[in-house]
């Protein structure tokens, strides 16, 4: 059956029984999800449309689409690869090159702007990228291949609801 022929079930954000916490962990009423395969599946299933972020899967002839709540951001940098430049690995498994000019700090956390999307660095990715940071007492900088870029302390009015 073609994807456009599937029956679609949509669950609103308010009716979803799970959410993404401010650290990038999936949670429900019982606490954080514990099973790695389920966690990985949920992250890989994140999509965005004009209604916001949702997770999706096809189950037989039905596409399930569940909009979910998130405390800070739906997108997180989970890893940093440095083999060929600096590549960011997102919770969705997508990889993207780091644009140092898109970095900013808010409430002592590192974020990246990508279009309207707000992407937050988790603890592991912060540890990995922190070796590239310097601070002159007033401003934080990132230096990549000898090029030093100041990291902004404003997010230029982006809201966490923004999407790609």
Phi and psi in radians as a Rosetta constraint file:
Dihedral C 1 N 2 CA 2 C 2 CIRCULARHARMONIC -1.215 0.35
Dihedral N 2 CA 2 C 2 N 3 CIRCULARHARMONIC 2.627 0.35
Dihedral C 2 N 3 CA 3 C 3 CIRCULARHARMONIC -1.002 0.35
Dihedral N 3 CA 3 C 3 N 4 CIRCULARHARMONIC -0.635 0.35
Dihedral C 3 N 4 CA 4 C 4 CIRCULARHARMONIC -1.327 0.35
Dihedral N 4 CA 4 C 4 N 5 CIRCULARHARMONIC -0.125 0.35
Dihedral C 4 N 5 CA 5 C 5 CIRCULARHARMONIC -1.693 0.35
Dihedral N 5 CA 5 C 5 N 6 CIRCULARHARMONIC -0.026 0.35
Dihedral C 5 N 6 CA 6 C 6 CIRCULARHARMONIC -1.285 0.35
Dihedral N 6 CA 6 C 6 N 7 CIRCULARHARMONIC 2.503 0.35
Dihedral C 6 N 7 CA 7 C 7 CIRCULARHARMONIC -1.293 0.35
Dihedral N 7 CA 7 C 7 N 8 CIRCULARHARMONIC 2.470 0.35
Dihedral C 7 N 8 CA 8 C 8 CIRCULARHARMONIC -2.038 0.35
Dihedral N 8 CA 8 C 8 N 9 CIRCULARHARMONIC 2.291 0.35
Dihedral C 8 N 9 CA 9 C 9 CIRCULARHARMONIC -1.904 0.35
Dihedral N 9 CA 9 C 9 N 10 CIRCULARHARMONIC 2.188 0.35
Dihedral C 9 N 10 CA 10 C 10 CIRCULARHARMONIC -2.032 0.35
Dihedral N 10 CA 10 C 10 N 11 CIRCULARHARMONIC 2.254 0.35
Dihedral C 10 N 11 CA 11 C 11 CIRCULARHARMONIC -1.951 0.35
Dihedral N 11 CA 11 C 11 N 12 CIRCULARHARMONIC 2.239 0.35
Dihedral C 11 N 12 CA 12 C 12 CIRCULARHARMONIC -1.270 0.35
Dihedral N 12 CA 12 C 12 N 13 CIRCULARHARMONIC 2.803 0.35
Dihedral C 12 N 13 CA 13 C 13 CIRCULARHARMONIC -0.967 0.35
Dihedral N 13 CA 13 C 13 N 14 CIRCULARHARMONIC -0.721 0.35
Dihedral C 13 N 14 CA 14 C 14 CIRCULARHARMONIC -1.175 0.35
Dihedral N 14 CA 14 C 14 N 15 CIRCULARHARMONIC -0.504 0.35
Dihedral C 14 N 15 CA 15 C 15 CIRCULARHARMONIC -1.647 0.35
Dihedral N 15 CA 15 C 15 N 16 CIRCULARHARMONIC -0.131 0.35
Dihedral C 15 N 16 CA 16 C 16 CIRCULARHARMONIC -1.168 0.35
Dihedral N 16 CA 16 C 16 N 17 CIRCULARHARMONIC 2.489 0.35
Dihedral C 16 N 17 CA 17 C 17 CIRCULARHARMONIC -1.739 0.35
Dihedral N 17 CA 17 C 17 N 18 CIRCULARHARMONIC 0.128 0.35
Dihedral C 17 N 18 CA 18 C 18 CIRCULARHARMONIC -2.396 0.35
Dihedral N 18 CA 18 C 18 N 19 CIRCULARHARMONIC 2.834 0.35
Dihedral C 18 N 19 CA 19 C 19 CIRCULARHARMONIC -2.673 0.35
Dihedral N 19 CA 19 C 19 N 20 CIRCULARHARMONIC 2.968 0.35
Dihedral C 19 N 20 CA 20 C 20 CIRCULARHARMONIC -1.901 0.35
Dihedral N 20 CA 20 C 20 N 21 CIRCULARHARMONIC 2.129 0.35
Dihedral C 20 N 21 CA 21 C 21 CIRCULARHARMONIC -1.391 0.35
Dihedral N 21 CA 21 C 21 N 22 CIRCULARHARMONIC 3.117 0.35
Dihedral C 21 N 22 CA 22 C 22 CIRCULARHARMONIC -1.209 0.35
Dihedral N 22 CA 22 C 22 N 23 CIRCULARHARMONIC -0.152 0.35
Dihedral C 22 N 23 CA 23 C 23 CIRCULARHARMONIC -1.800 0.35
Dihedral N 23 CA 23 C 23 N 24 CIRCULARHARMONIC -0.070 0.35
Dihedral C 23 N 24 CA 24 C 24 CIRCULARHARMONIC 1.624 0.35
Dihedral N 24 CA 24 C 24 N 25 CIRCULARHARMONIC 0.315 0.35
Dihedral C 24 N 25 CA 25 C 25 CIRCULARHARMONIC -1.754 0.35
Dihedral N 25 CA 25 C 25 N 26 CIRCULARHARMONIC 2.378 0.35
Dihedral C 25 N 26 CA 26 C 26 CIRCULARHARMONIC -1.327 0.35
Dihedral N 26 CA 26 C 26 N 27 CIRCULARHARMONIC 2.407 0.35
Dihedral C 26 N 27 CA 27 C 27 CIRCULARHARMONIC -2.399 0.35
Dihedral N 27 CA 27 C 27 N 28 CIRCULARHARMONIC 2.764 0.35
Dihedral C 27 N 28 CA 28 C 28 CIRCULARHARMONIC -2.467 0.35
Dihedral N 28 CA 28 C 28 N 29 CIRCULARHARMONIC -2.950 0.35
Dihedral C 28 N 29 CA 29 C 29 CIRCULARHARMONIC -1.041 0.35
Dihedral N 29 CA 29 C 29 N 30 CIRCULARHARMONIC -0.358 0.35
Dihedral C 29 N 30 CA 30 C 30 CIRCULARHARMONIC -1.628 0.35
Dihedral N 30 CA 30 C 30 N 31 CIRCULARHARMONIC -0.050 0.35
Dihedral C 30 N 31 CA 31 C 31 CIRCULARHARMONIC 2.058 0.35
Dihedral N 31 CA 31 C 31 N 32 CIRCULARHARMONIC -2.783 0.35
Dihedral C 31 N 32 CA 32 C 32 CIRCULARHARMONIC -1.238 0.35
Dihedral N 32 CA 32 C 32 N 33 CIRCULARHARMONIC 2.500 0.35
Dihedral C 32 N 33 CA 33 C 33 CIRCULARHARMONIC -1.078 0.35
Dihedral N 33 CA 33 C 33 N 34 CIRCULARHARMONIC 2.555 0.35
Dihedral C 33 N 34 CA 34 C 34 CIRCULARHARMONIC -2.007 0.35
Dihedral N 34 CA 34 C 34 N 35 CIRCULARHARMONIC -0.413 0.35
Dihedral C 34 N 35 CA 35 C 35 CIRCULARHARMONIC -1.545 0.35
Dihedral N 35 CA 35 C 35 N 36 CIRCULARHARMONIC 2.034 0.35
Dihedral C 35 N 36 CA 36 C 36 CIRCULARHARMONIC -0.962 0.35
Dihedral N 36 CA 36 C 36 N 37 CIRCULARHARMONIC -0.733 0.35
Dihedral C 36 N 37 CA 37 C 37 CIRCULARHARMONIC -1.103 0.35
Dihedral N 37 CA 37 C 37 N 38 CIRCULARHARMONIC -0.685 0.35
Dihedral C 37 N 38 CA 38 C 38 CIRCULARHARMONIC -1.210 0.35
Dihedral N 38 CA 38 C 38 N 39 CIRCULARHARMONIC -0.774 0.35
Dihedral C 38 N 39 CA 39 C 39 CIRCULARHARMONIC -1.023 0.35
Dihedral N 39 CA 39 C 39 N 40 CIRCULARHARMONIC -0.862 0.35
Dihedral C 39 N 40 CA 40 C 40 CIRCULARHARMONIC -1.070 0.35
Dihedral N 40 CA 40 C 40 N 41 CIRCULARHARMONIC -0.706 0.35
Dihedral C 40 N 41 CA 41 C 41 CIRCULARHARMONIC -1.085 0.35
Dihedral N 41 CA 41 C 41 N 42 CIRCULARHARMONIC -0.809 0.35
Dihedral C 41 N 42 CA 42 C 42 CIRCULARHARMONIC -1.064 0.35
Dihedral N 42 CA 42 C 42 N 43 CIRCULARHARMONIC -0.809 0.35
Dihedral C 42 N 43 CA 43 C 43 CIRCULARHARMONIC -1.075 0.35
Dihedral N 43 CA 43 C 43 N 44 CIRCULARHARMONIC -0.788 0.35
Dihedral C 43 N 44 CA 44 C 44 CIRCULARHARMONIC -1.171 0.35
Dihedral N 44 CA 44 C 44 N 45 CIRCULARHARMONIC -0.366 0.35
Dihedral C 44 N 45 CA 45 C 45 CIRCULARHARMONIC -1.582 0.35
Dihedral N 45 CA 45 C 45 N 46 CIRCULARHARMONIC 0.021 0.35
Dihedral C 45 N 46 CA 46 C 46 CIRCULARHARMONIC -1.205 0.35
Dihedral N 46 CA 46 C 46 N 47 CIRCULARHARMONIC 2.282 0.35
Dihedral C 46 N 47 CA 47 C 47 CIRCULARHARMONIC -2.365 0.35
Dihedral N 47 CA 47 C 47 N 48 CIRCULARHARMONIC 3.008 0.35
Dihedral C 47 N 48 CA 48 C 48 CIRCULARHARMONIC -2.416 0.35
Dihedral N 48 CA 48 C 48 N 49 CIRCULARHARMONIC 2.443 0.35
Dihedral C 48 N 49 CA 49 C 49 CIRCULARHARMONIC -2.465 0.35
Dihedral N 49 CA 49 C 49 N 50 CIRCULARHARMONIC -3.023 0.35
Dihedral C 49 N 50 CA 50 C 50 CIRCULARHARMONIC -1.076 0.35
Dihedral N 50 CA 50 C 50 N 51 CIRCULARHARMONIC -0.296 0.35
Dihedral C 50 N 51 CA 51 C 51 CIRCULARHARMONIC -1.524 0.35
Dihedral N 51 CA 51 C 51 N 52 CIRCULARHARMONIC -0.230 0.35
Dihedral C 51 N 52 CA 52 C 52 CIRCULARHARMONIC 2.202 0.35
Dihedral N 52 CA 52 C 52 N 53 CIRCULARHARMONIC -2.828 0.35
Dihedral C 52 N 53 CA 53 C 53 CIRCULARHARMONIC -1.495 0.35
Dihedral N 53 CA 53 C 53 N 54 CIRCULARHARMONIC 2.515 0.35
Dihedral C 53 N 54 CA 54 C 54 CIRCULARHARMONIC -2.611 0.35
Dihedral N 54 CA 54 C 54 N 55 CIRCULARHARMONIC 2.855 0.35
Dihedral C 54 N 55 CA 55 C 55 CIRCULARHARMONIC -1.919 0.35
Dihedral N 55 CA 55 C 55 N 56 CIRCULARHARMONIC 2.601 0.35
Dihedral C 55 N 56 CA 56 C 56 CIRCULARHARMONIC -2.440 0.35
Dihedral N 56 CA 56 C 56 N 57 CIRCULARHARMONIC 2.651 0.35
Dihedral C 56 N 57 CA 57 C 57 CIRCULARHARMONIC -2.736 0.35
Dihedral N 57 CA 57 C 57 N 58 CIRCULARHARMONIC 2.707 0.35
Dihedral C 57 N 58 CA 58 C 58 CIRCULARHARMONIC -1.791 0.35
Dihedral N 58 CA 58 C 58 N 59 CIRCULARHARMONIC 2.244 0.35
Dihedral C 58 N 59 CA 59 C 59 CIRCULARHARMONIC -2.222 0.35
Dihedral N 59 CA 59 C 59 N 60 CIRCULARHARMONIC 1.693 0.35
Dihedral C 59 N 60 CA 60 C 60 CIRCULARHARMONIC 1.203 0.35
Dihedral N 60 CA 60 C 60 N 61 CIRCULARHARMONIC -2.133 0.35
Dihedral C 60 N 61 CA 61 C 61 CIRCULARHARMONIC -1.780 0.35
Dihedral N 61 CA 61 C 61 N 62 CIRCULARHARMONIC 0.392 0.35
Dihedral C 61 N 62 CA 62 C 62 CIRCULARHARMONIC -2.150 0.35
Dihedral N 62 CA 62 C 62 N 63 CIRCULARHARMONIC 2.293 0.35
Dihedral C 62 N 63 CA 63 C 63 CIRCULARHARMONIC -1.716 0.35
Dihedral N 63 CA 63 C 63 N 64 CIRCULARHARMONIC 2.106 0.35
Dihedral C 63 N 64 CA 64 C 64 CIRCULARHARMONIC -1.666 0.35
Dihedral N 64 CA 64 C 64 N 65 CIRCULARHARMONIC 2.305 0.35
Dihedral C 64 N 65 CA 65 C 65 CIRCULARHARMONIC -2.315 0.35
Dihedral N 65 CA 65 C 65 N 66 CIRCULARHARMONIC 1.934 0.35
Dihedral C 65 N 66 CA 66 C 66 CIRCULARHARMONIC -2.049 0.35
Dihedral N 66 CA 66 C 66 N 67 CIRCULARHARMONIC 1.960 0.35
Dihedral C 66 N 67 CA 67 C 67 CIRCULARHARMONIC -1.278 0.35
Dihedral N 67 CA 67 C 67 N 68 CIRCULARHARMONIC 2.448 0.35
Dihedral C 67 N 68 CA 68 C 68 CIRCULARHARMONIC -2.255 0.35
Dihedral N 68 CA 68 C 68 N 69 CIRCULARHARMONIC 2.749 0.35
Dihedral C 68 N 69 CA 69 C 69 CIRCULARHARMONIC -1.484 0.35
Dihedral N 69 CA 69 C 69 N 70 CIRCULARHARMONIC 2.694 0.35
Dihedral C 69 N 70 CA 70 C 70 CIRCULARHARMONIC -2.558 0.35
Dihedral N 70 CA 70 C 70 N 71 CIRCULARHARMONIC 2.518 0.35
Dihedral C 70 N 71 CA 71 C 71 CIRCULARHARMONIC -1.357 0.35
Dihedral N 71 CA 71 C 71 N 72 CIRCULARHARMONIC -0.525 0.35
Dihedral C 71 N 72 CA 72 C 72 CIRCULARHARMONIC -2.367 0.35
Dihedral N 72 CA 72 C 72 N 73 CIRCULARHARMONIC -0.979 0.35
Dihedral C 72 N 73 CA 73 C 73 CIRCULARHARMONIC -2.625 0.35
Dihedral N 73 CA 73 C 73 N 74 CIRCULARHARMONIC 2.666 0.35
Dihedral C 73 N 74 CA 74 C 74 CIRCULARHARMONIC -1.603 0.35
Dihedral N 74 CA 74 C 74 N 75 CIRCULARHARMONIC -0.249 0.35
Dihedral C 74 N 75 CA 75 C 75 CIRCULARHARMONIC -2.022 0.35
Dihedral N 75 CA 75 C 75 N 76 CIRCULARHARMONIC 2.363 0.35
Dihedral C 75 N 76 CA 76 C 76 CIRCULARHARMONIC -2.353 0.35
Dihedral N 76 CA 76 C 76 N 77 CIRCULARHARMONIC 2.549 0.35
Dihedral C 76 N 77 CA 77 C 77 CIRCULARHARMONIC -1.465 0.35
Dihedral N 77 CA 77 C 77 N 78 CIRCULARHARMONIC 2.076 0.35
Dihedral C 77 N 78 CA 78 C 78 CIRCULARHARMONIC -1.752 0.35
Dihedral N 78 CA 78 C 78 N 79 CIRCULARHARMONIC -0.358 0.35
Dihedral C 78 N 79 CA 79 C 79 CIRCULARHARMONIC -2.711 0.35
Dihedral N 79 CA 79 C 79 N 80 CIRCULARHARMONIC 2.777 0.35
Dihedral C 79 N 80 CA 80 C 80 CIRCULARHARMONIC -2.165 0.35
Dihedral N 80 CA 80 C 80 N 81 CIRCULARHARMONIC 2.197 0.35
Dihedral C 80 N 81 CA 81 C 81 CIRCULARHARMONIC -1.906 0.35
Dihedral N 81 CA 81 C 81 N 82 CIRCULARHARMONIC 2.333 0.35
Dihedral C 81 N 82 CA 82 C 82 CIRCULARHARMONIC -2.117 0.35
Dihedral N 82 CA 82 C 82 N 83 CIRCULARHARMONIC 0.288 0.35
Dihedral C 82 N 83 CA 83 C 83 CIRCULARHARMONIC -1.132 0.35
Dihedral N 83 CA 83 C 83 N 84 CIRCULARHARMONIC -0.770 0.35
Dihedral C 83 N 84 CA 84 C 84 CIRCULARHARMONIC -2.350 0.35
Dihedral N 84 CA 84 C 84 N 85 CIRCULARHARMONIC 1.465 0.35
Dihedral C 84 N 85 CA 85 C 85 CIRCULARHARMONIC 1.377 0.35
Dihedral N 85 CA 85 C 85 N 86 CIRCULARHARMONIC -2.744 0.35
Dihedral C 85 N 86 CA 86 C 86 CIRCULARHARMONIC -2.056 0.35
Dihedral N 86 CA 86 C 86 N 87 CIRCULARHARMONIC 1.993 0.35
Dihedral C 86 N 87 CA 87 C 87 CIRCULARHARMONIC -1.904 0.35
Dihedral N 87 CA 87 C 87 N 88 CIRCULARHARMONIC 2.406 0.35
Dihedral C 87 N 88 CA 88 C 88 CIRCULARHARMONIC -1.760 0.35
Dihedral N 88 CA 88 C 88 N 89 CIRCULARHARMONIC 2.364 0.35
Dihedral C 88 N 89 CA 89 C 89 CIRCULARHARMONIC -1.873 0.35
Dihedral N 89 CA 89 C 89 N 90 CIRCULARHARMONIC 2.044 0.35
Dihedral C 89 N 90 CA 90 C 90 CIRCULARHARMONIC -1.478 0.35
Dihedral N 90 CA 90 C 90 N 91 CIRCULARHARMONIC 2.893 0.35
Dihedral C 90 N 91 CA 91 C 91 CIRCULARHARMONIC -1.062 0.35
Dihedral N 91 CA 91 C 91 N 92 CIRCULARHARMONIC -0.392 0.35
Dihedral C 91 N 92 CA 92 C 92 CIRCULARHARMONIC -1.414 0.35
Dihedral N 92 CA 92 C 92 N 93 CIRCULARHARMONIC -0.028 0.35
Dihedral C 92 N 93 CA 93 C 93 CIRCULARHARMONIC 1.408 0.35
Dihedral N 93 CA 93 C 93 N 94 CIRCULARHARMONIC -0.108 0.35
Dihedral C 93 N 94 CA 94 C 94 CIRCULARHARMONIC -1.163 0.35
Dihedral N 94 CA 94 C 94 N 95 CIRCULARHARMONIC 2.498 0.35
Dihedral C 94 N 95 CA 95 C 95 CIRCULARHARMONIC -1.955 0.35
Dihedral N 95 CA 95 C 95 N 96 CIRCULARHARMONIC 2.493 0.35
Dihedral C 95 N 96 CA 96 C 96 CIRCULARHARMONIC -2.573 0.35
Dihedral N 96 CA 96 C 96 N 97 CIRCULARHARMONIC 2.585 0.35
Dihedral C 96 N 97 CA 97 C 97 CIRCULARHARMONIC -1.244 0.35
Dihedral N 97 CA 97 C 97 N 98 CIRCULARHARMONIC 2.505 0.35
Dihedral C 97 N 98 CA 98 C 98 CIRCULARHARMONIC -1.280 0.35
Dihedral N 98 CA 98 C 98 N 99 CIRCULARHARMONIC 2.247 0.35
Dihedral C 98 N 99 CA 99 C 99 CIRCULARHARMONIC -1.856 0.35
Dihedral N 99 CA 99 C 99 N 100 CIRCULARHARMONIC 1.753 0.35
Dihedral C 99 N 100 CA 100 C 100 CIRCULARHARMONIC -1.041 0.35
Dihedral N 100 CA 100 C 100 N 101 CIRCULARHARMONIC -0.486 0.35
Dihedral C 100 N 101 CA 101 C 101 CIRCULARHARMONIC -1.238 0.35
Dihedral N 101 CA 101 C 101 N 102 CIRCULARHARMONIC -0.232 0.35
Dihedral C 101 N 102 CA 102 C 102 CIRCULARHARMONIC -1.657 0.35
Dihedral N 102 CA 102 C 102 N 103 CIRCULARHARMONIC -0.013 0.35
Dihedral C 102 N 103 CA 103 C 103 CIRCULARHARMONIC -1.370 0.35
Dihedral N 103 CA 103 C 103 N 104 CIRCULARHARMONIC 2.564 0.35
Dihedral C 103 N 104 CA 104 C 104 CIRCULARHARMONIC -2.683 0.35
Dihedral N 104 CA 104 C 104 N 105 CIRCULARHARMONIC 2.789 0.35
Dihedral C 104 N 105 CA 105 C 105 CIRCULARHARMONIC -1.955 0.35
Dihedral N 105 CA 105 C 105 N 106 CIRCULARHARMONIC 2.317 0.35
Dihedral C 105 N 106 CA 106 C 106 CIRCULARHARMONIC -2.433 0.35
Dihedral N 106 CA 106 C 106 N 107 CIRCULARHARMONIC 2.214 0.35
Dihedral C 106 N 107 CA 107 C 107 CIRCULARHARMONIC 0.891 0.35
Dihedral N 107 CA 107 C 107 N 108 CIRCULARHARMONIC 0.756 0.35
Dihedral C 107 N 108 CA 108 C 108 CIRCULARHARMONIC 1.157 0.35
Dihedral N 108 CA 108 C 108 N 109 CIRCULARHARMONIC 0.315 0.35
Dihedral C 108 N 109 CA 109 C 109 CIRCULARHARMONIC -2.083 0.35
Dihedral N 109 CA 109 C 109 N 110 CIRCULARHARMONIC 2.609 0.35
Dihedral C 109 N 110 CA 110 C 110 CIRCULARHARMONIC -1.643 0.35
Dihedral N 110 CA 110 C 110 N 111 CIRCULARHARMONIC 2.332 0.35
Dihedral C 110 N 111 CA 111 C 111 CIRCULARHARMONIC -2.275 0.35
Dihedral N 111 CA 111 C 111 N 112 CIRCULARHARMONIC 2.939 0.35
Dihedral C 111 N 112 CA 112 C 112 CIRCULARHARMONIC -2.369 0.35
Dihedral N 112 CA 112 C 112 N 113 CIRCULARHARMONIC 2.403 0.35
Dihedral C 112 N 113 CA 113 C 113 CIRCULARHARMONIC -1.662 0.35
Dihedral N 113 CA 113 C 113 N 114 CIRCULARHARMONIC 2.370 0.35
Dihedral C 113 N 114 CA 114 C 114 CIRCULARHARMONIC -2.463 0.35
Dihedral N 114 CA 114 C 114 N 115 CIRCULARHARMONIC 1.740 0.35
Dihedral C 114 N 115 CA 115 C 115 CIRCULARHARMONIC 1.089 0.35
Dihedral N 115 CA 115 C 115 N 116 CIRCULARHARMONIC -2.237 0.35
Dihedral C 115 N 116 CA 116 C 116 CIRCULARHARMONIC -1.558 0.35
Dihedral N 116 CA 116 C 116 N 117 CIRCULARHARMONIC -0.151 0.35
Dihedral C 116 N 117 CA 117 C 117 CIRCULARHARMONIC -1.266 0.35
Dihedral N 117 CA 117 C 117 N 118 CIRCULARHARMONIC 2.482 0.35
Dihedral C 117 N 118 CA 118 C 118 CIRCULARHARMONIC -1.930 0.35
Dihedral N 118 CA 118 C 118 N 119 CIRCULARHARMONIC 2.102 0.35
Dihedral C 118 N 119 CA 119 C 119 CIRCULARHARMONIC -2.077 0.35
Dihedral N 119 CA 119 C 119 N 120 CIRCULARHARMONIC 2.168 0.35
Dihedral C 119 N 120 CA 120 C 120 CIRCULARHARMONIC -1.816 0.35
Dihedral N 120 CA 120 C 120 N 121 CIRCULARHARMONIC 2.436 0.35
Dihedral C 120 N 121 CA 121 C 121 CIRCULARHARMONIC -1.428 0.35
Dihedral N 121 CA 121 C 121 N 122 CIRCULARHARMONIC 2.268 0.35
Dihedral C 121 N 122 CA 122 C 122 CIRCULARHARMONIC -1.440 0.35
Dihedral N 122 CA 122 C 122 N 123 CIRCULARHARMONIC -3.137 0.35
Dihedral C 122 N 123 CA 123 C 123 CIRCULARHARMONIC -1.061 0.35
Dihedral N 123 CA 123 C 123 N 124 CIRCULARHARMONIC -0.783 0.35
Dihedral C 123 N 124 CA 124 C 124 CIRCULARHARMONIC -1.093 0.35
Dihedral N 124 CA 124 C 124 N 125 CIRCULARHARMONIC -0.795 0.35
Dihedral C 124 N 125 CA 125 C 125 CIRCULARHARMONIC -1.178 0.35
Dihedral N 125 CA 125 C 125 N 126 CIRCULARHARMONIC -0.578 0.35
Dihedral C 125 N 126 CA 126 C 126 CIRCULARHARMONIC -1.118 0.35
Dihedral N 126 CA 126 C 126 N 127 CIRCULARHARMONIC -0.738 0.35
Dihedral C 126 N 127 CA 127 C 127 CIRCULARHARMONIC -1.061 0.35
Dihedral N 127 CA 127 C 127 N 128 CIRCULARHARMONIC -0.747 0.35
Dihedral C 127 N 128 CA 128 C 128 CIRCULARHARMONIC -1.191 0.35
Dihedral N 128 CA 128 C 128 N 129 CIRCULARHARMONIC -0.681 0.35
Dihedral C 128 N 129 CA 129 C 129 CIRCULARHARMONIC -1.495 0.35
Dihedral N 129 CA 129 C 129 N 130 CIRCULARHARMONIC -0.306 0.35
Dihedral C 129 N 130 CA 130 C 130 CIRCULARHARMONIC -1.103 0.35
Dihedral N 130 CA 130 C 130 N 131 CIRCULARHARMONIC -0.389 0.35
Dihedral C 130 N 131 CA 131 C 131 CIRCULARHARMONIC -1.150 0.35
Dihedral N 131 CA 131 C 131 N 132 CIRCULARHARMONIC -0.267 0.35
Dihedral C 131 N 132 CA 132 C 132 CIRCULARHARMONIC -1.632 0.35
Dihedral N 132 CA 132 C 132 N 133 CIRCULARHARMONIC -0.011 0.35
Dihedral C 132 N 133 CA 133 C 133 CIRCULARHARMONIC -1.604 0.35
Dihedral N 133 CA 133 C 133 N 134 CIRCULARHARMONIC 2.622 0.35
Dihedral C 133 N 134 CA 134 C 134 CIRCULARHARMONIC -2.413 0.35
Dihedral N 134 CA 134 C 134 N 135 CIRCULARHARMONIC 2.751 0.35
Dihedral C 134 N 135 CA 135 C 135 CIRCULARHARMONIC -2.408 0.35
Dihedral N 135 CA 135 C 135 N 136 CIRCULARHARMONIC 2.254 0.35
Dihedral C 135 N 136 CA 136 C 136 CIRCULARHARMONIC -1.734 0.35
Dihedral N 136 CA 136 C 136 N 137 CIRCULARHARMONIC 0.247 0.35
Dihedral C 136 N 137 CA 137 C 137 CIRCULARHARMONIC 1.784 0.35
Dihedral N 137 CA 137 C 137 N 138 CIRCULARHARMONIC -0.522 0.35
Dihedral C 137 N 138 CA 138 C 138 CIRCULARHARMONIC -2.076 0.35
Dihedral N 138 CA 138 C 138 N 139 CIRCULARHARMONIC -0.643 0.35
Dihedral C 138 N 139 CA 139 C 139 CIRCULARHARMONIC -2.234 0.35
Dihedral N 139 CA 139 C 139 N 140 CIRCULARHARMONIC 2.498 0.35
Dihedral C 139 N 140 CA 140 C 140 CIRCULARHARMONIC -1.676 0.35
Dihedral N 140 CA 140 C 140 N 141 CIRCULARHARMONIC 2.412 0.35
Dihedral C 140 N 141 CA 141 C 141 CIRCULARHARMONIC -2.193 0.35
Dihedral N 141 CA 141 C 141 N 142 CIRCULARHARMONIC 2.694 0.35
Dihedral C 141 N 142 CA 142 C 142 CIRCULARHARMONIC -2.095 0.35
Dihedral N 142 CA 142 C 142 N 143 CIRCULARHARMONIC 2.359 0.35
Dihedral C 142 N 143 CA 143 C 143 CIRCULARHARMONIC -2.049 0.35
Dihedral N 143 CA 143 C 143 N 144 CIRCULARHARMONIC 2.131 0.35
Dihedral C 143 N 144 CA 144 C 144 CIRCULARHARMONIC -2.252 0.35
Dihedral N 144 CA 144 C 144 N 145 CIRCULARHARMONIC 2.127 0.35
Dihedral C 144 N 145 CA 145 C 145 CIRCULARHARMONIC 0.865 0.35
Dihedral N 145 CA 145 C 145 N 146 CIRCULARHARMONIC 0.774 0.35
Dihedral C 145 N 146 CA 146 C 146 CIRCULARHARMONIC 1.404 0.35
Dihedral N 146 CA 146 C 146 N 147 CIRCULARHARMONIC -0.096 0.35
Dihedral C 146 N 147 CA 147 C 147 CIRCULARHARMONIC -1.724 0.35
Dihedral N 147 CA 147 C 147 N 148 CIRCULARHARMONIC 2.107 0.35
Dihedral C 147 N 148 CA 148 C 148 CIRCULARHARMONIC -1.717 0.35
Dihedral N 148 CA 148 C 148 N 149 CIRCULARHARMONIC 2.217 0.35
Dihedral C 148 N 149 CA 149 C 149 CIRCULARHARMONIC -2.205 0.35
Dihedral N 149 CA 149 C 149 N 150 CIRCULARHARMONIC 2.254 0.35
Dihedral C 149 N 150 CA 150 C 150 CIRCULARHARMONIC -1.232 0.35
Dihedral N 150 CA 150 C 150 N 151 CIRCULARHARMONIC 2.455 0.35
Dihedral C 150 N 151 CA 151 C 151 CIRCULARHARMONIC -1.723 0.35
Dihedral N 151 CA 151 C 151 N 152 CIRCULARHARMONIC 2.129 0.35
Dihedral C 151 N 152 CA 152 C 152 CIRCULARHARMONIC -1.139 0.35
Dihedral N 152 CA 152 C 152 N 153 CIRCULARHARMONIC 2.677 0.35
Dihedral C 152 N 153 CA 153 C 153 CIRCULARHARMONIC -1.921 0.35
Dihedral N 153 CA 153 C 153 N 154 CIRCULARHARMONIC 0.404 0.35
Dihedral C 153 N 154 CA 154 C 154 CIRCULARHARMONIC -2.319 0.35
Dihedral N 154 CA 154 C 154 N 155 CIRCULARHARMONIC 2.685 0.35
Dihedral C 154 N 155 CA 155 C 155 CIRCULARHARMONIC -1.863 0.35
Dihedral N 155 CA 155 C 155 N 156 CIRCULARHARMONIC 0.298 0.35
Dihedral C 155 N 156 CA 156 C 156 CIRCULARHARMONIC 0.894 0.35
Dihedral N 156 CA 156 C 156 N 157 CIRCULARHARMONIC 0.691 0.35
Dihedral C 156 N 157 CA 157 C 157 CIRCULARHARMONIC 1.278 0.35
Dihedral N 157 CA 157 C 157 N 158 CIRCULARHARMONIC 0.228 0.35
Dihedral C 157 N 158 CA 158 C 158 CIRCULARHARMONIC -1.236 0.35
Dihedral N 158 CA 158 C 158 N 159 CIRCULARHARMONIC 2.512 0.35
Dihedral C 158 N 159 CA 159 C 159 CIRCULARHARMONIC -1.854 0.35
Dihedral N 159 CA 159 C 159 N 160 CIRCULARHARMONIC 2.663 0.35
Dihedral C 159 N 160 CA 160 C 160 CIRCULARHARMONIC -1.093 0.35
Dihedral N 160 CA 160 C 160 N 161 CIRCULARHARMONIC -0.274 0.35
Dihedral C 160 N 161 CA 161 C 161 CIRCULARHARMONIC -1.364 0.35
Dihedral N 161 CA 161 C 161 N 162 CIRCULARHARMONIC -0.173 0.35
Dihedral C 161 N 162 CA 162 C 162 CIRCULARHARMONIC -1.087 0.35
Dihedral N 162 CA 162 C 162 N 163 CIRCULARHARMONIC 2.721 0.35
Dihedral C 162 N 163 CA 163 C 163 CIRCULARHARMONIC -2.217 0.35
Dihedral N 163 CA 163 C 163 N 164 CIRCULARHARMONIC -3.133 0.35
